Amino acid sequence: MTAIKSRHKVVTVTDIAKSCGVSRATVSLVLRGSPLVHADTRARVEAELKRQRYVYNRAAANLRRQTSSSVALVINDLSNPFFAEFAAGVDEALGEGRYVTLLGSTAESPERQEAVLASLVEHAPAGIILSPAEHSDAVALQRVLGARMPVLVFNRELSGHDWDFLALDNQRGARLATEHLLALGHRRIAFFGGHADSSSCRQRREGYLEAMRAAGIEPEPGWLVESSPTRGDAAARTAQLLERAPGSTAAVCYNDNVAFGLMLGLRARGVLPGSEFAVTGFDDISEAALSTPPLTTLAVQPRVCGRLAAEMLLDRVREPDAPARRVVAPVQLMVRGSCGESMQ
């Protein structure tokens, strides 16, 4: 626990203790946020820490106590508002447990993901919450993370390892969206966006196919169109959707970002979302209820999911040898204006 006071003098816990007339142990308790210190004493020590510009060397303290007060959160796409809300939930729950969040972003690159994780592991976090990049290799990740690092995987499943896993109810959600469109009278319904080799996309496609086949409709191959899960790529691939699925009147989109991109692409071609083409999303980010038209989507409460992910990771930290857990977060269909009126 050291800090630099000037270019030549290092402030120590002993310096702070002498200045305040308390023991080194009391200063240490204040630095760790212990409730055992009297409020007046805490205020006096904190004022002295500030006056002497003491900076807590958390890494050194962790090494001495063989514990860590940080948790790493690695996100595949921070540009997606869903993950911003998810990260906020993670940080809230970790803060309540007196942990700080180390944040990394991979931008859907497995190579970048390995580099980010390797760097974060050097900080010896208590555990890692990982939303994997597309095409992630679980064996390569295991080499980076080691055998004993507590890990919680979110949303995209990594086969071959028994890390704790928090999933969204992808298949049921896409099925609900498709059933809603079918009930409105749509029959030529596309599934738009995402990459088919992603576990979450596969599951959402399966829910879509399940609902279509239950209605006696076998989707044509051209009705399933891939795109990156971003607005820009979805907008750019709108022409491909209209070419491959001529006469389609609706689309179940991989996520809200894709749905917003599709609506931009439709407008650019003179097609009005909601009234002339029905669109559904998945995630219910805060923007979904405010868009024009408001987006019909699957609510998954990303902030709540973030809190749950943090709680599951901390449970693993406390019980490292407990059996691996698999939890599926529920979804709820939010019906809004992007599906328009019934066609029946």
Helices and strands as residue ranges (DSSP letters): E 2-4, E 10-12, H 13-20, H 24-31, H 39-51, H 58-65, E 70-75, H 81-96, E 100-105, H 110-121, E 128-130, H 138-145, E 151-154, E 164-168, H 170-183, E 189-192, H 199-214, G 221-223, E 224-225, H 231-236, H 238-244, E 250-253, H 256-268, E 278-280, G 286-290, E 297-299, H 302-318, E 326-329, E 332-334, G 337-339
